[in-house]
């Protein structure tokens, strides 16, 4: 055995890899360990700070998201106003959410003075990775839920949002204490370094491909995650549907936010007896919404990049274009496009489109539609257009998907009282309002026992009666 001093391996300072976010993470961990974030007052203060950030910089934020890609003014307004409204609702409910909840326990325990109580405890330092398509909403909505649950945050902004990310980095540093909330910019290398750290919770919104990377990294530290992904979302239109209404709502859902929304209808399955009428009505709806020249219409948003325009344009079969199809990579523009007839084997049906293109498929047998949808990865959303309650019930029961609507598209994600989330390839976990608060809080179950009261049926020596008394544990 050699001399321990001679055999010991030492690394020079140059050889040691230092994670650029290590100090930030450790400061937040130490801050969390002071227990200050568990107080009602701290949580309310963070919500107040975020509300001031949004209200006092409304114009600058709207301008930034507009420069990045949201040229539709209504979308710019919504990006700011929606988080403010969510803050108001969460703040009004927070004290109620934080209250410990007493739960039923076995009758014999209750009779002897025992109590079962669930306490909601923060997980700890939380990483929220925001996507480009909801520059403010999809970053701040989960942030609001995490803050109401008492978690200090690191917010990773999207590197595709040049203007918005730069502005958020400045504003978050201005309005928040760095130990409470911090923003991080950077590309995929920044995410890689962040994911090496043992976060207590991770929330990610984005693609399935990156979601798998996030989940694999989280597994290294056994970190719980919420993944909000996407999918090729179906809209089903049967013979009983109001066809003009269905066409208008599906077209709106497929083209709002430039079609870059995780719940957007990815394709429409329309009964063969009404499909021609449906296609005609989609053209009418597009004219009604965006006029004959969508490129010049201020209500129509751009695609995030020229690269994405090129990808989307490659999905379009020119021979099947009913309307649209024009694109301009330099201007980040793709016209709202309807494609028909489309089959299940067409390349455009292979993956989530994530752009303002609506493929239309005709069907004769609804059972075949269900079977084909089930062969595909589980979608985040599905939309049913019908007035036949039996068909509606059957489809809701048969189709697996995250959430959706009947005779509407996309609007379900505006409702804070309903949880939002996917399943399978479209994600895991859910959030929104109290559902988000609960998801980002650990439910700590505590049995309160009176001092000096024993549970005799658990303690040796065992008698026949003690063994029989074990059944009392299942009598509530």
Order of alpha helices (4+ residues) and beta strands (2+ residues): alpha-alpha-alpha-alpha-alpha-beta-alpha-beta-beta-alpha-beta-alpha-beta-alpha-beta-alpha-beta-beta-alpha-beta-alpha-alpha-beta-beta-beta-beta-beta-alpha-beta-alpha-beta-beta-alpha-beta-alpha
